[in-house]
Amino acid sequence: MYNCKDSINLLLEFLDGEMSAEEAQHLKEHLRGCSPCVDFLRTYRATPGLCKKALAAKMPKEVSEKLTEYLRSKIKSAS
């Protein structure tokens, strides 16, 4: 049976279906008894969708202009 550290390190293999049936069974057994790991798995699965939504959002033009102005002033003062 896996501990929490083992489980977290194996999640990508588990989600991609690249894990042996025996390893997957051990991981599932751990997940049945460990709510923190189940919560982590839930968050781990949701991350790609959240990133896509964040990248699709557009920054308002005035915020973009102020940010550009700020960064340019910092670059000039660092030179």
PDB file of N, CA, C and O in Angstrom:
ATOM      1  N   MET A   1       0.851  -1.185   0.000  1.00  0.00           N
ATOM      2  CA  MET A   1       0.000   0.000   0.000  1.00  0.00           C
ATOM      3  C   MET A   1       0.891   1.241   0.000  1.00  0.00           C
ATOM      4  O   MET A   1       1.967   1.244   0.598  1.00  0.00           O
ATOM      5  N   TYR A   2       0.436   2.277  -0.667  1.00  0.00           N
ATOM      6  CA  TYR A   2       1.216   3.500  -0.791  1.00  0.00           C
ATOM      7  C   TYR A   2       0.946   4.456   0.362  1.00  0.00           C
ATOM      8  O   TYR A   2      -0.118   4.425   0.980  1.00  0.00           O
ATOM      9  N   ASN A   3       1.939   5.312   0.642  1.00  0.00           N
ATOM     10  CA  ASN A   3       1.712   6.406   1.581  1.00  0.00           C
ATOM     11  C   ASN A   3       1.355   7.655   0.764  1.00  0.00           C
ATOM     12  O   ASN A   3       1.290   7.583  -0.464  1.00  0.00           O
ATOM     13  N   CYS A   4       1.127   8.780   1.415  1.00  0.00           N
ATOM     14  CA  CYS A   4       0.695  10.000   0.719  1.00  0.00           C
ATOM     15  C   CYS A   4       1.744  10.477  -0.286  1.00  0.00           C
ATOM     16  O   CYS A   4       1.402  10.845  -1.410  1.00  0.00           O
ATOM     17  N   LYS A   5       3.001  10.474   0.105  1.00  0.00           N
ATOM     18  CA  LYS A   5       4.054  10.939  -0.798  1.00  0.00           C
ATOM     19  C   LYS A   5       4.112  10.065  -2.045  1.00  0.00           C
ATOM     20  O   LYS A   5       4.201  10.580  -3.159  1.00  0.00           O
ATOM     21  N   ASP A   6       4.062   8.754  -1.867  1.00  0.00           N
ATOM     22  CA  ASP A   6       4.069   7.843  -3.015  1.00  0.00           C
ATOM     23  C   ASP A   6       2.880   8.133  -3.928  1.00  0.00           C
ATOM     24  O   ASP A   6       3.022   8.185  -5.150  1.00  0.00           O
ATOM     25  N   SER A   7       1.732   8.317  -3.336  1.00  0.00           N
ATOM     26  CA  SER A   7       0.500   8.528  -4.102  1.00  0.00           C
ATOM     27  C   SER A   7       0.576   9.785  -4.942  1.00  0.00           C
ATOM     28  O   SER A   7       0.217   9.768  -6.119  1.00  0.00           O
ATOM     29  N   ILE A   8       1.030  10.855  -4.363  1.00  0.00           N
ATOM     30  CA  ILE A   8       1.114  12.121  -5.086  1.00  0.00           C
ATOM     31  C   ILE A   8       2.104  12.013  -6.238  1.00  0.00           C
ATOM     32  O   ILE A   8       1.864  12.558  -7.315  1.00  0.00           O
ATOM     33  N   ASN A   9       3.212  11.317  -6.020  1.00  0.00           N
ATOM     34  CA  ASN A   9       4.212  11.159  -7.074  1.00  0.00           C
ATOM     35  C   ASN A   9       3.703  10.313  -8.236  1.00  0.00           C
ATOM     36  O   ASN A   9       4.238  10.408  -9.341  1.00  0.00           O
ATOM     37  N   LEU A  10       2.688   9.492  -8.012  1.00  0.00           N
ATOM     38  CA  LEU A  10       2.183   8.588  -9.043  1.00  0.00           C
ATOM     39  C   LEU A  10       0.908   9.074  -9.735  1.00  0.00           C
ATOM     40  O   LEU A  10       0.399   8.401 -10.630  1.00  0.00           O
ATOM     41  N   LEU A  11       0.394  10.226  -9.333  1.00  0.00           N
ATOM     42  CA  LEU A  11      -0.896  10.672  -9.874  1.00  0.00           C
ATOM     43  C   LEU A  11      -0.889  10.871 -11.387  1.00  0.00           C
ATOM     44  O   LEU A  11      -1.862  10.511 -12.050  1.00  0.00           O
ATOM     45  N   LEU A  12       0.160  11.424 -11.942  1.00  0.00           N
ATOM     46  CA  LEU A  12       0.185  11.667 -13.390  1.00  0.00           C
ATOM     47  C   LEU A  12       0.110  10.344 -14.149  1.00  0.00           C
ATOM     48  O   LEU A  12      -0.640  10.219 -15.117  1.00  0.00           O
ATOM     49  N   GLU A  13       0.885   9.366 -13.708  1.00  0.00           N
ATOM     50  CA  GLU A  13       0.826   8.039 -14.340  1.00  0.00           C
ATOM     51  C   GLU A  13      -0.571   7.446 -14.217  1.00  0.00           C
ATOM     52  O   GLU A  13      -1.085   6.846 -15.161  1.00  0.00           O
ATOM     53  N   PHE A  14      -1.177   7.618 -13.054  1.00  0.00           N
ATOM     54  CA  PHE A  14      -2.514   7.088 -12.806  1.00  0.00           C
ATOM     55  C   PHE A  14      -3.537   7.741 -13.740  1.00  0.00           C
ATOM     56  O   PHE A  14      -4.343   7.051 -14.365  1.00  0.00           O
ATOM     57  N   LEU A  15      -3.499   9.060 -13.830  1.00  0.00           N
ATOM     58  CA  LEU A  15      -4.474   9.782 -14.648  1.00  0.00           C
ATOM     59  C   LEU A  15      -4.270   9.538 -16.135  1.00  0.00           C
ATOM     60  O   LEU A  15      -5.232   9.546 -16.903  1.00  0.00           O
ATOM     61  N   ASP A  16      -3.018   9.321 -16.550  1.00  0.00           N
ATOM     62  CA  ASP A  16      -2.725   9.056 -17.958  1.00  0.00           C
ATOM     63  C   ASP A  16      -2.938   7.588 -18.334  1.00  0.00           C
ATOM     64  O   ASP A  16      -2.796   7.220 -19.501  1.00  0.00           O
ATOM     65  N   GLY A  17      -3.277   6.749 -17.354  1.00  0.00           N
ATOM     66  CA  GLY A  17      -3.494   5.334 -17.613  1.00  0.00           C
ATOM     67  C   GLY A  17      -2.203   4.580 -17.898  1.00  0.00           C
ATOM     68  O   GLY A  17      -2.228   3.535 -18.548  1.00  0.00           O
ATOM     69  N   GLU A  18      -1.079   5.096 -17.421  1.00  0.00           N
ATOM     70  CA  GLU A  18       0.225   4.483 -17.676  1.00  0.00           C
ATOM     71  C   GLU A  18       0.728   3.680 -16.478  1.00  0.00           C
ATOM     72  O   GLU A  18       1.934   3.487 -16.319  1.00  0.00           O
ATOM     73  N   MET A  19      -0.174   3.222 -15.657  1.00  0.00           N
ATOM     74  CA  MET A  19       0.189   2.513 -14.439  1.00  0.00           C
ATOM     75  C   MET A  19      -0.313   1.075 -14.552  1.00  0.00           C
ATOM     76  O   MET A  19      -1.387   0.815 -15.093  1.00  0.00           O
ATOM     77  N   SER A  20       0.486   0.153 -14.031  1.00  0.00           N
ATOM     78  CA  SER A  20       0.049  -1.247 -14.057  1.00  0.00           C
ATOM     79  C   SER A  20      -1.229  -1.392 -13.225  1.00  0.00           C
ATOM     80  O   SER A  20      -1.518  -0.572 -12.353  1.00  0.00           O
ATOM     81  N   ALA A  21      -1.970  -2.432 -13.511  1.00  0.00           N
ATOM     82  CA  ALA A  21      -3.214  -2.674 -12.782  1.00  0.00           C
ATOM     83  C   ALA A  21      -2.942  -2.860 -11.291  1.00  0.00           C
ATOM     84  O   ALA A  21      -3.724  -2.416 -10.450  1.00  0.00           O
ATOM     85  N   GLU A  22      -1.838  -3.514 -10.974  1.00  0.00           N
ATOM     86  CA  GLU A  22      -1.490  -3.747  -9.564  1.00  0.00           C
ATOM     87  C   GLU A  22      -1.173  -2.423  -8.859  1.00  0.00           C
ATOM     88  O   GLU A  22      -1.649  -2.179  -7.751  1.00  0.00           O
ATOM     89  N   GLU A  23      -0.366  -1.568  -9.509  1.00  0.00           N
ATOM     90  CA  GLU A  23      -0.041  -0.273  -8.906  1.00  0.00           C
ATOM     91  C   GLU A  23      -1.296   0.579  -8.747  1.00  0.00           C
ATOM     92  O   GLU A  23      -1.487   1.232  -7.721  1.00  0.00           O
ATOM     93  N   ALA A  24      -2.152   0.568  -9.773  1.00  0.00           N
ATOM     94  CA  ALA A  24      -3.394   1.342  -9.710  1.00  0.00           C
ATOM     95  C   ALA A  24      -4.263   0.871  -8.552  1.00  0.00           C
ATOM     96  O   ALA A  24      -4.891   1.682  -7.872  1.00  0.00           O
ATOM     97  N   GLN A  25      -4.299  -0.428  -8.330  1.00  0.00           N
ATOM     98  CA  GLN A  25      -5.091  -0.971  -7.227  1.00  0.00           C
ATOM     99  C   GLN A  25      -4.552  -0.495  -5.881  1.00  0.00           C
ATOM    100  O   GLN A  25      -5.325  -0.128  -4.997  1.00  0.00           O
ATOM    101  N   HIS A  26      -3.224  -0.499  -5.722  1.00  0.00           N
ATOM    102  CA  HIS A  26      -2.617  -0.020  -4.474  1.00  0.00           C
ATOM    103  C   HIS A  26      -2.932   1.459  -4.257  1.00  0.00           C
ATOM    104  O   HIS A  26      -3.241   1.880  -3.143  1.00  0.00           O
ATOM    105  N   LEU A  27      -2.851   2.240  -5.332  1.00  0.00           N
ATOM    106  CA  LEU A  27      -3.154   3.663  -5.225  1.00  0.00           C
ATOM    107  C   LEU A  27      -4.622   3.876  -4.855  1.00  0.00           C
ATOM    108  O   LEU A  27      -4.940   4.704  -4.001  1.00  0.00           O
ATOM    109  N   LYS A  28      -5.505   3.131  -5.497  1.00  0.00           N
ATOM    110  CA  LYS A  28      -6.936   3.255  -5.186  1.00  0.00           C
ATOM    111  C   LYS A  28      -7.219   2.895  -3.726  1.00  0.00           C
ATOM    112  O   LYS A  28      -8.051   3.524  -3.072  1.00  0.00           O
ATOM    113  N   GLU A  29      -6.520   1.882  -3.229  1.00  0.00           N
ATOM    114  CA  GLU A  29      -6.693   1.499  -1.820  1.00  0.00           C
ATOM    115  C   GLU A  29      -6.283   2.654  -0.906  1.00  0.00           C
ATOM    116  O   GLU A  29      -6.960   2.948   0.079  1.00  0.00           O
ATOM    117  N   HIS A  30      -5.183   3.295  -1.239  1.00  0.00           N
ATOM    118  CA  HIS A  30      -4.743   4.434  -0.432  1.00  0.00           C
ATOM    119  C   HIS A  30      -5.772   5.567  -0.513  1.00  0.00           C
ATOM    120  O   HIS A  30      -6.116   6.173   0.502  1.00  0.00           O
ATOM    121  N   LEU A  31      -6.254   5.845  -1.713  1.00  0.00           N
ATOM    122  CA  LEU A  31      -7.213   6.936  -1.885  1.00  0.00           C
ATOM    123  C   LEU A  31      -8.520   6.683  -1.139  1.00  0.00           C
ATOM    124  O   LEU A  31      -9.157   7.626  -0.668  1.00  0.00           O
ATOM    125  N   ARG A  32      -8.922   5.426  -1.029  1.00  0.00           N
ATOM    126  CA  ARG A  32     -10.154   5.109  -0.286  1.00  0.00           C
ATOM    127  C   ARG A  32     -10.057   5.501   1.181  1.00  0.00           C
ATOM    128  O   ARG A  32     -11.065   5.828   1.807  1.00  0.00           O
ATOM    129  N   GLY A  33      -8.847   5.468   1.730  1.00  0.00           N
ATOM    130  CA  GLY A  33      -8.694   5.759   3.155  1.00  0.00           C
ATOM    131  C   GLY A  33      -8.040   7.095   3.459  1.00  0.00           C
ATOM    132  O   GLY A  33      -7.720   7.370   4.615  1.00  0.00           O
ATOM    133  N   CYS A  34      -7.833   7.934   2.449  1.00  0.00           N
ATOM    134  CA  CYS A  34      -7.093   9.177   2.689  1.00  0.00           C
ATOM    135  C   CYS A  34      -7.789  10.364   2.022  1.00  0.00           C
ATOM    136  O   CYS A  34      -7.566  10.643   0.844  1.00  0.00           O
ATOM    137  N   SER A  35      -8.626  11.052   2.778  1.00  0.00           N
ATOM    138  CA  SER A  35      -9.367  12.176   2.196  1.00  0.00           C
ATOM    139  C   SER A  35      -8.461  13.327   1.750  1.00  0.00           C
ATOM    140  O   SER A  35      -8.797  13.981   0.763  1.00  0.00           O
ATOM    141  N   PRO A  36      -7.324  13.622   2.416  1.00  0.00           N
ATOM    142  CA  PRO A  36      -6.448  14.687   1.893  1.00  0.00           C
ATOM    143  C   PRO A  36      -5.914  14.357   0.492  1.00  0.00           C
ATOM    144  O   PRO A  36      -5.813  15.246  -0.353  1.00  0.00           O
ATOM    145  N   CYS A  37      -5.579  13.110   0.246  1.00  0.00           N
ATOM    146  CA  CYS A  37      -5.098  12.737  -1.089  1.00  0.00           C
ATOM    147  C   CYS A  37      -6.227  12.793  -2.121  1.00  0.00           C
ATOM    148  O   CYS A  37      -5.992  13.166  -3.270  1.00  0.00           O
ATOM    149  N   VAL A  38      -7.434  12.430  -1.727  1.00  0.00           N
ATOM    150  CA  VAL A  38      -8.577  12.526  -2.631  1.00  0.00           C
ATOM    151  C   VAL A  38      -8.817  13.992  -2.994  1.00  0.00           C
ATOM    152  O   VAL A  38      -9.074  14.310  -4.155  1.00  0.00           O
ATOM    153  N   ASP A  39      -8.734  14.876  -2.013  1.00  0.00           N
ATOM    154  CA  ASP A  39      -8.888  16.311  -2.280  1.00  0.00           C
ATOM    155  C   ASP A  39      -7.790  16.808  -3.217  1.00  0.00           C
ATOM    156  O   ASP A  39      -8.052  17.590  -4.131  1.00  0.00           O
ATOM    157  N   PHE A  40      -6.559  16.349  -2.986  1.00  0.00           N
ATOM    158  CA  PHE A  40      -5.448  16.738  -3.855  1.00  0.00           C
ATOM    159  C   PHE A  40      -5.691  16.238  -5.276  1.00  0.00           C
ATOM    160  O   PHE A  40      -5.462  16.977  -6.234  1.00  0.00           O
ATOM    161  N   LEU A  41      -6.147  15.007  -5.428  1.00  0.00           N
ATOM    162  CA  LEU A  41      -6.443  14.441  -6.743  1.00  0.00           C
ATOM    163  C   LEU A  41      -7.519  15.261  -7.449  1.00  0.00           C
ATOM    164  O   LEU A  41      -7.403  15.538  -8.643  1.00  0.00           O
ATOM    165  N   ARG A  42      -8.548  15.645  -6.733  1.00  0.00           N
ATOM    166  CA  ARG A  42      -9.630  16.454  -7.299  1.00  0.00           C
ATOM    167  C   ARG A  42      -9.073  17.777  -7.823  1.00  0.00           C
ATOM    168  O   ARG A  42      -9.412  18.201  -8.928  1.00  0.00           O
ATOM    169  N   THR A  43      -8.229  18.421  -7.039  1.00  0.00           N
ATOM    170  CA  THR A  43      -7.615  19.687  -7.434  1.00  0.00           C
ATOM    171  C   THR A  43      -6.680  19.476  -8.620  1.00  0.00           C
ATOM    172  O   THR A  43      -6.665  20.275  -9.556  1.00  0.00           O
ATOM    173  N   TYR A  44      -5.912  18.414  -8.577  1.00  0.00           N
ATOM    174  CA  TYR A  44      -4.955  18.073  -9.634  1.00  0.00           C
ATOM    175  C   TYR A  44      -5.679  17.889 -10.965  1.00  0.00           C
ATOM    176  O   TYR A  44      -5.197  18.339 -12.004  1.00  0.00           O
ATOM    177  N   ARG A  45      -6.825  17.232 -10.933  1.00  0.00           N
ATOM    178  CA  ARG A  45      -7.622  17.019 -12.153  1.00  0.00           C
ATOM    179  C   ARG A  45      -8.203  18.334 -12.681  1.00  0.00           C
ATOM    180  O   ARG A  45      -8.345  18.504 -13.892  1.00  0.00           O
ATOM    181  N   ALA A  46      -8.536  19.251 -11.792  1.00  0.00           N
ATOM    182  CA  ALA A  46      -9.173  20.508 -12.197  1.00  0.00           C
ATOM    183  C   ALA A  46      -8.177  21.540 -12.726  1.00  0.00           C
ATOM    184  O   ALA A  46      -8.581  22.477 -13.415  1.00  0.00           O
ATOM    185  N   THR A  47      -6.911  21.393 -12.428  1.00  0.00           N
ATOM    186  CA  THR A  47      -5.912  22.409 -12.762  1.00  0.00           C
ATOM    187  C   THR A  47      -5.839  22.747 -14.252  1.00  0.00           C
ATOM    188  O   THR A  47      -5.844  23.933 -14.582  1.00  0.00           O
ATOM    189  N   PRO A  48      -5.772  21.783 -15.170  1.00  0.00           N
ATOM    190  CA  PRO A  48      -5.677  22.156 -16.590  1.00  0.00           C
ATOM    191  C   PRO A  48      -6.845  23.018 -17.067  1.00  0.00           C
ATOM    192  O   PRO A  48      -6.645  23.976 -17.814  1.00  0.00           O
ATOM    193  N   GLY A  49      -8.046  22.686 -16.646  1.00  0.00           N
ATOM    194  CA  GLY A  49      -9.214  23.482 -17.053  1.00  0.00           C
ATOM    195  C   GLY A  49      -9.160  24.890 -16.497  1.00  0.00           C
ATOM    196  O   GLY A  49      -9.519  25.844 -17.187  1.00  0.00           O
ATOM    197  N   LEU A  50      -8.715  25.030 -15.260  1.00  0.00           N
ATOM    198  CA  LEU A  50      -8.590  26.356 -14.662  1.00  0.00           C
ATOM    199  C   LEU A  50      -7.531  27.191 -15.386  1.00  0.00           C
ATOM    200  O   LEU A  50      -7.705  28.393 -15.588  1.00  0.00           O
ATOM    201  N   CYS A  51      -6.443  26.544 -15.770  1.00  0.00           N
ATOM    202  CA  CYS A  51      -5.382  27.258 -16.504  1.00  0.00           C
ATOM    203  C   CYS A  51      -5.889  27.733 -17.861  1.00  0.00           C
ATOM    204  O   CYS A  51      -5.598  28.857 -18.272  1.00  0.00           O
ATOM    205  N   LYS A  52      -6.643  26.891 -18.557  1.00  0.00           N
ATOM    206  CA  LYS A  52      -7.199  27.284 -19.856  1.00  0.00           C
ATOM    207  C   LYS A  52      -8.110  28.491 -19.706  1.00  0.00           C
ATOM    208  O   LYS A  52      -8.063  29.413 -20.520  1.00  0.00           O
ATOM    209  N   LYS A  53      -8.940  28.488 -18.664  1.00  0.00           N
ATOM    210  CA  LYS A  53      -9.831  29.623 -18.432  1.00  0.00           C
ATOM    211  C   LYS A  53      -9.044  30.882 -18.134  1.00  0.00           C
ATOM    212  O   LYS A  53      -9.386  31.957 -18.627  1.00  0.00           O
ATOM    213  N   ALA A  54      -8.000  30.767 -17.339  1.00  0.00           N
ATOM    214  CA  ALA A  54      -7.190  31.931 -16.976  1.00  0.00           C
ATOM    215  C   ALA A  54      -6.480  32.495 -18.204  1.00  0.00           C
ATOM    216  O   ALA A  54      -6.391  33.712 -18.364  1.00  0.00           O
ATOM    217  N   LEU A  55      -5.976  31.620 -19.069  1.00  0.00           N
ATOM    218  CA  LEU A  55      -5.271  32.076 -20.259  1.00  0.00           C
ATOM    219  C   LEU A  55      -6.219  32.687 -21.286  1.00  0.00           C
ATOM    220  O   LEU A  55      -5.810  33.528 -22.087  1.00  0.00           O
ATOM    221  N   ALA A  56      -7.482  32.268 -21.266  1.00  0.00           N
ATOM    222  CA  ALA A  56      -8.462  32.802 -22.207  1.00  0.00           C
ATOM    223  C   ALA A  56      -8.939  34.189 -21.807  1.00  0.00           C
ATOM    224  O   ALA A  56      -9.444  34.935 -22.646  1.00  0.00           O
ATOM    225  N   ALA A  57      -8.787  34.542 -20.542  1.00  0.00           N
ATOM    226  CA  ALA A  57      -9.245  35.851 -20.067  1.00  0.00           C
ATOM    227  C   ALA A  57      -8.342  36.952 -20.632  1.00  0.00           C
ATOM    228  O   ALA A  57      -7.122  36.796 -20.694  1.00  0.00           O
ATOM    229  N   LYS A  58      -8.932  38.021 -21.024  1.00  0.00           N
ATOM    230  CA  LYS A  58      -8.185  39.149 -21.579  1.00  0.00           C
ATOM    231  C   LYS A  58      -8.007  40.218 -20.512  1.00  0.00           C
ATOM    232  O   LYS A  58      -8.928  40.536 -19.760  1.00  0.00           O
ATOM    233  N   MET A  59      -6.805  40.762 -20.469  1.00  0.00           N
ATOM    234  CA  MET A  59      -6.519  41.846 -19.537  1.00  0.00           C
ATOM    235  C   MET A  59      -7.109  43.131 -20.125  1.00  0.00           C
ATOM    236  O   MET A  59      -6.932  43.405 -21.312  1.00  0.00           O
ATOM    237  N   PRO A  60      -7.798  43.910 -19.314  1.00  0.00           N
ATOM    238  CA  PRO A  60      -8.327  45.188 -19.813  1.00  0.00           C
ATOM    239  C   PRO A  60      -7.184  46.062 -20.347  1.00  0.00           C
ATOM    240  O   PRO A  60      -6.086  46.080 -19.790  1.00  0.00           O
ATOM    241  N   LYS A  61      -7.466  46.781 -21.431  1.00  0.00           N
ATOM    242  CA  LYS A  61      -6.445  47.586 -22.106  1.00  0.00           C
ATOM    243  C   LYS A  61      -5.766  48.564 -21.154  1.00  0.00           C
ATOM    244  O   LYS A  61      -4.544  48.704 -21.187  1.00  0.00           O
ATOM    245  N   GLU A  62      -6.532  49.236 -20.315  1.00  0.00           N
ATOM    246  CA  GLU A  62      -5.926  50.232 -19.426  1.00  0.00           C
ATOM    247  C   GLU A  62      -5.009  49.577 -18.400  1.00  0.00           C
ATOM    248  O   GLU A  62      -3.989  50.157 -18.028  1.00  0.00           O
ATOM    249  N   VAL A  63      -5.356  48.381 -17.939  1.00  0.00           N
ATOM    250  CA  VAL A  63      -4.486  47.653 -17.007  1.00  0.00           C
ATOM    251  C   VAL A  63      -3.205  47.240 -17.727  1.00  0.00           C
ATOM    252  O   VAL A  63      -2.112  47.363 -17.176  1.00  0.00           O
ATOM    253  N   SER A  64      -3.343  46.754 -18.952  1.00  0.00           N
ATOM    254  CA  SER A  64      -2.190  46.359 -19.746  1.00  0.00           C
ATOM    255  C   SER A  64      -1.242  47.537 -19.975  1.00  0.00           C
ATOM    256  O   SER A  64      -0.025  47.394 -19.863  1.00  0.00           O
ATOM    257  N   GLU A  65      -1.806  48.694 -20.293  1.00  0.00           N
ATOM    258  CA  GLU A  65      -0.982  49.882 -20.524  1.00  0.00           C
ATOM    259  C   GLU A  65      -0.253  50.306 -19.251  1.00  0.00           C
ATOM    260  O   GLU A  65       0.928  50.649 -19.299  1.00  0.00           O
ATOM    261  N   LYS A  66      -0.938  50.286 -18.131  1.00  0.00           N
ATOM    262  CA  LYS A  66      -0.315  50.672 -16.853  1.00  0.00           C
ATOM    263  C   LYS A  66       0.783  49.678 -16.465  1.00  0.00           C
ATOM    264  O   LYS A  66       1.836  50.072 -15.963  1.00  0.00           O
ATOM    265  N   LEU A  67       0.535  48.407 -16.697  1.00  0.00           N
ATOM    266  CA  LEU A  67       1.538  47.395 -16.389  1.00  0.00           C
ATOM    267  C   LEU A  67       2.776  47.586 -17.266  1.00  0.00           C
ATOM    268  O   LEU A  67       3.904  47.514 -16.778  1.00  0.00           O
ATOM    269  N   THR A  68       2.564  47.825 -18.547  1.00  0.00           N
ATOM    270  CA  THR A  68       3.685  48.066 -19.463  1.00  0.00           C
ATOM    271  C   THR A  68       4.477  49.288 -19.030  1.00  0.00           C
ATOM    272  O   THR A  68       5.708  49.258 -19.008  1.00  0.00           O
ATOM    273  N   GLU A  69       3.788  50.348 -18.691  1.00  0.00           N
ATOM    274  CA  GLU A  69       4.439  51.577 -18.238  1.00  0.00           C
ATOM    275  C   GLU A  69       5.255  51.318 -16.969  1.00  0.00           C
ATOM    276  O   GLU A  69       6.394  51.772 -16.858  1.00  0.00           O
ATOM    277  N   TYR A  70       4.686  50.604 -16.037  1.00  0.00           N
ATOM    278  CA  TYR A  70       5.370  50.284 -14.785  1.00  0.00           C
ATOM    279  C   TYR A  70       6.634  49.464 -15.040  1.00  0.00           C
ATOM    280  O   TYR A  70       7.698  49.766 -14.501  1.00  0.00           O
ATOM    281  N   LEU A  71       6.508  48.418 -15.871  1.00  0.00           N
ATOM    282  CA  LEU A  71       7.658  47.557 -16.149  1.00  0.00           C
ATOM    283  C   LEU A  71       8.752  48.329 -16.879  1.00  0.00           C
ATOM    284  O   LEU A  71       9.935  48.134 -16.596  1.00  0.00           O
ATOM    285  N   ARG A  72       8.384  49.188 -17.799  1.00  0.00           N
ATOM    286  CA  ARG A  72       9.392  50.006 -18.500  1.00  0.00           C
ATOM    287  C   ARG A  72      10.123  50.912 -17.524  1.00  0.00           C
ATOM    288  O   ARG A  72      11.340  51.074 -17.621  1.00  0.00           O
ATOM    289  N   SER A  73       9.393  51.505 -16.581  1.00  0.00           N
ATOM    290  CA  SER A  73      10.054  52.385 -15.608  1.00  0.00           C
ATOM    291  C   SER A  73      11.012  51.596 -14.715  1.00  0.00           C
ATOM    292  O   SER A  73      12.069  52.107 -14.345  1.00  0.00           O
ATOM    293  N   LYS A  74      10.660  50.371 -14.369  1.00  0.00           N
ATOM    294  CA  LYS A  74      11.535  49.537 -13.542  1.00  0.00           C
ATOM    295  C   LYS A  74      12.790  49.119 -14.317  1.00  0.00           C
ATOM    296  O   LYS A  74      13.883  49.061 -13.754  1.00  0.00           O
ATOM    297  N   ILE A  75      12.623  48.833 -15.600  1.00  0.00           N
ATOM    298  CA  ILE A  75      13.775  48.453 -16.429  1.00  0.00           C
ATOM    299  C   ILE A  75      14.736  49.629 -16.556  1.00  0.00           C
ATOM    300  O   ILE A  75      15.951  49.457 -16.462  1.00  0.00           O
ATOM    301  N   LYS A  76      14.184  50.835 -16.773  1.00  0.00           N
ATOM    302  CA  LYS A  76      15.024  52.028 -16.897  1.00  0.00           C
ATOM    303  C   LYS A  76      15.763  52.332 -15.605  1.00  0.00           C
ATOM    304  O   LYS A  76      16.934  52.711 -15.631  1.00  0.00           O
ATOM    305  N   SER A  77      15.080  52.167 -14.468  1.00  0.00           N
ATOM    306  CA  SER A  77      15.722  52.481 -13.196  1.00  0.00           C
ATOM    307  C   SER A  77      16.758  51.429 -12.802  1.00  0.00           C
ATOM    308  O   SER A  77      17.662  51.713 -12.015  1.00  0.00           O
ATOM    309  N   ALA A  78      16.633  50.228 -13.339  1.00  0.00           N
ATOM    310  CA  ALA A  78      17.594  49.177 -13.037  1.00  0.00           C
ATOM    311  C   ALA A  78      18.877  49.300 -13.876  1.00  0.00           C
ATOM    312  O   ALA A  78      19.914  48.731 -13.536  1.00  0.00           O
ATOM    313  N   SER A  79      18.779  50.049 -14.969  1.00  0.00           N
ATOM    314  CA  SER A  79      19.940  50.190 -15.875  1.00  0.00           C
ATOM    315  C   SER A  79      20.984  51.129 -15.359  1.00  0.00           C
ATOM    316  O   SER A  79      22.005  51.337 -16.015  1.00  0.00           O
TER     317      SER A  79
END
